[in-house]
């Protein structure tokens, strides 16, 4: 079965961009990470609280909480399996780069996210 999804990201020639297969999974993970847990009244467990931890002390406890938020976010995305993860804090301690290897339908892809106090974005690798 092929996954197809449309996202509001602007393509060069249209208002919507078609995503398929692993790109659908990446888009879904980014969206779950970007939604603050508790936002949806009907399903308060959707989302993550990753932004709560980015600006805190860059120690092993904070790293543990950040990694758990990423794991929980990936668990919320159907057909996504976390293979591995690495997390690095920026030298100024105001952001973190999170790199994950995600598998879906037998295809493994490495994706990197930048998490700051205000937002989460996908990094081009």
Secondary structure, DSSP 8 states (H G I E B T S, - for coil): ---EEEESS--SSSSSEEEETHHHHHHHHHHHHHSBTT--GGGTTSSB-THHHHTS--SHHHHHHHHHHHHHHHHTSTT-EEEEEEEEE-TTSSEEEEEEEEEETTEEEEEEEEEESS-EEEE--
